[in-house]
């Protein structure tokens, strides 16, 4: 909880918050609010505004976006180290080689006309991108994303949900230090453990960002859970004073569902892809934290027409006493106020 800035002492600065958390995940789902904004609000409170994130990314350049994750600019070198060797799949690397003229066309156009959205960039590919999924024949987008992870282009901002692309020298600082690949991996593991507090040395593959930390930190055993963990020793000392918080389904505290169940006995599934009749907790249910326990889920939706945050249900994993119920009600009211809605009402 302390590693994730979910103790009673709230942080006050967005960039410092992202530096501690290491990332904010960008996701197009905004049933209540975009996940990156929900995570920032759950830490900073209602003083946070989405405009603060946009300013940090696009004006102050204290944060950057890479592969659908917002990270502190101070970590840029850790993610550009070894970029020339990406992507890792040979089929993708072969596609880039076959479309080298297309690649150079994009870089030339950005140099002369950038910043640009993908729709502003002509498709001059010689070999189309083949996929069984939605990316099939989306040649411009695929090339831009591959050039992004290679460090050849950068995201300079967004217009709505659409990314705006530019050359990296126009977005990133000129003095970025690139460590060796091995050093970058070691430091990423240390940073990741510092943000999680406790993690596995090796864990199952996760989309977006790993949840394992290698040999970072110190070995530890969690009573009642099989296997060894790694723990950041900074969090083994000091008192903990908790608070109540509503979390994004993509929050790093609960994003690894297996870890959340092992550490907190908290069962959770994001159900927006399930038919409504089969959902247990709701389309975009928010996990509820109280003190050092995950105690339930809030099923709520934003009704902009009526200007209300409509509470469909509060699912109690433990029995809510009066104190806990009032604390959750206060958080729901604060969420509604932050969203600039008139009230939080039961459905």
N, C-alpha and C positions, 0 to 999 in steps of 0.2 A: 504494500500500500504506500509506504513512504517512497519507494523507488519510483512509483507511478504518480507521485504528487497528489495522493488521495488522502492525506492525513489532514488534521484540522487546520494547519497553517497553510493557507492557499498561496500559490505563487502570484506575482503581480505583473509579470512581464511575459509577453507572448514568445519572443525569441528565446529567452532563457528557458521557458517551458518546453519548447520544441527541442532545445539543446539537451535537456534532461531526458525527455521521452525518446529522442533520436529521430522521431518521424511523426507525421500525421498522414493517415491514409486518405486518398481522394477516392470517393465512390460516387457514382451518379445518382444513387438512391437518395431521395430527400423527402421521405414520407413525413418527417418532422423537421429535420434540417440536415444539410450535408454532414457526413460523418466527421470530417476535419473540424468543422465548426462546433459540432456537439462535444467532441473531445476537448477542444479549447475552452468551451463554456463550462464543462464539468470541472475543469481545473481552476480557471480564472474567475468564474462567476459572470454576472450580468454586465460587468464593466467591459467584457470582451465584445467586439463587434466584428462580423465577417470582413468589413473594410480594413481592419487591422491586418488580417492575413494577406489580403490583396496588396496592401501597401508594402508589407515586408517582402513579398515575392517580386513585385513589379517596380516599385519605386526605390526602396532602400536596399534591395538585393541582399538582405540579411538571411533570407531563406531561399531555397531553390526547389524546383519540382523536377523529379527524375523518376520515370517509370511508375507514375501514379502515386508517388510518395513525396511529401514535402519534408525536406531535411534542412538543418542549419547549414548555412554557407561555410561555416568553420569545418564541416565534415566533408566538403566537396572532394578533396584529394583522396579520401578513403574510398570513394565510389568511382573516381576516374582512373585509379590505379589499375593497370591491366586492361584498360578499355579497348585498346587496339586489338585485343584477342577475342573480343566479343563480336557477334553472339557465339555461344558455345557450340551450337548445333552445326554440323558440317553442311547440312542441306541449306540452312539459312546463309551461311558464309558463301556457299557456291552460288546462291541466288544473287547475292551482292556482287560477286565477281562477274557473273553473266550480265549484270546491269550496271557495269561501271560507268558507262556514258550517262545513264539515268542518274546515278549518284552524283556525278560531276555537274549535271544540269541543275539539280536541286541546289547544290552548294553555290553555283554561279548565280542562280536566281536570287537566293537569299542575300548574297553579297551585293547584288545590284539593286534589289527591290525590297529586302526584308525590313521589318518582320511581316510574316505571311501566315495565313491559315492553310491547312492542307488543300482546301478547295481552290486556293489561289495558285497552286503549283501544278503545272501541266504534267500529265502522265506520259513520259517518253520511254517507258520501260521496253526492253527488247523481249524479255521473258516475263510473263505474268506470274504473280504469286498464286500458287495452288494450295488450297486448303479445303477441308471438308466442313469447315465452320464459317462464321460470318466474315472472316478476313479474306475469303477467296476473292482474288482479283482486285483487292483494295491496295493497289500497288504503291500509291503515293504515301498512304498512311503507314504501310509496312516498312517502306524504305526510311521514312522519317524516324520511326521508332527504333529501327536498327541503328541508324546513324546517331540517335540520341544515346543509346547505351555504349556506343563506340566513342562518344565524346566529340563527334563531328558537327552536331547541331545541338541546340538547347531550346528549352521552352522559356520564352520571355514573358508570357502572361496568358491570360484567357479572355475570350469574349464570350460571356455566358459559360457554357460548358466546353466550348471549342478552344483547343490549344492554339497558341500563336508561336511560330517557330522563328528562330534567328540563328546566326552564327554564335558559337560559344564565347568568342572574344568580346561580343557585345552584351553578354549576359553575365558571364563569370568574371571574377577578379583576375587580373593579369599575373598575380604572384602566387598562384595556387601551387603548393608543394605536393609532389606525387611520391608517396612512399613506395617501397617495393610491394609486390603483390602479397608476399608473406607478411610483411609488416602491416599492410592495410587490413588483411584478414584478422590478424591478432588484435588490432585496435578496434575493429568493428565488433569482434566478440566481446571485448572488454566494455565497449560502449553499450552493447546490447544487454549484457548482464547488469550493468549499472542502471539501465532503464527498467529491467524486469525484476531485479532483486534476487530472484531464484529461477533457475532454468536447467534443462538437461544439457549434458555435454553433447550428445547427439540426439536428435529428435526426428520425427517423421517430417517429410517435405511439406512446406506450407506455401501457399501462393503469396506473392509480393515480397515477403521478408521472412528469413529463417527464424526459428524460435530456439535454436540451439546455440551454445556459446563456446564449444571446444573446451580448452583447458583454462579459460578465464576464471578468476575467483578461487574459491576454496571448495573442496568436496564437502557434501552434506547429505544427511539422510533425513527424510521426512517420515515421521512415525506413521505406520499404517499404509505406506505407499512403497511399492517395490522399486528397487534400483537406486542409483546414486544421482544426486543433483549437484549443481554448482551454485554457490551462493556468493554474493558480493559482501565481503566482511564489514563494510561500512554500515550495513544495516543490521548487524548483529548486536549493536549496542545502542542505548538510548531508549527513552520511553516513547510509546506510541499513543497518540490521541486521535481517534478517528472522527469521521463525520458522515453525513448521508449524501449520496450522490446518485444521479441518474446517468447511466453510461451508454455510449453508442454500442450497437452490436459488434462493431469493428474495433472497439477499444482494446488496447493491448492487454489489459487485465483479463479479458475473457475471450480474446480472439482465438487462442488455442483452446478449443473446447475440451480436449483431453486433460490439459493442464488445469483448467478451471475446475473440472470435476475431481481430479486427484487432490488438488490443494484446498479447494473450498467446498467440495461436495455439491457443486453447482452444475445442474444439468441445463443445457441451453442449445437450441438450434434456431438459426435464422430461418423463418418460415415464409418469407415473401415469395418463394418459388413453389410453395405448396398450395393446393386448392384450399379455398377458404374453409371448407367443411372439415378439413383434416388438421387445421391449425390448433395447437394447444394454447399458445400464448399470444398470437397475433401476428400481423403482417410484418411489423418492424418493432417488436417489443424491446424496450430498454431495460437492461439488467439494473437492479437496484442494489446499491451498496449501502450498508449501515455499519459503521465502525469497521471491524475487521472481518465482516461476513457479507456474502452475497445472499440477499434474503428474499428476492422475488423478481418479478418482471412487470413493467408498466406497458400496457397496450393502449396506445394513444395515437390519435391522428389529428392533423391540422385541418381545420375547416375555415379556409380563408373567406368564403362567402359570408359566413356568420361571425367571422373574427373570433373564433374560439379554438382552444386546444381541447379536443373532445376525448375524454378518458373512457375508453371502452371497458377496461377491466384492470384491476391490480391483482396480480397472481401472487399469493403469499406462499413462499417456500417454507417459511416458519410462521408461527402465529404472530400477527402484529399486535403488540400491546399498544396502549394509548400513546406512549412516548414515541415509539417507532412510527405509528400511523400518522401522528402529527408532523414528524420529521419528513416523511414522504410527501404529505400534503404540501408542506412548505416548499419542497423542491419542485413539485409539479407547478405550484403557483409561480415560483421563480422562473421556471422554464417558459410558462405562458407569457410572463412579463418580458423576458428576453426576446421572445418571438414577436413581441409587440401585438399580442392578442389580448382581447378584453378580459377573458376569463378562462379558467379551466373548468369544464362542466362534464358531468357524467353523461354517457351516451343514452 
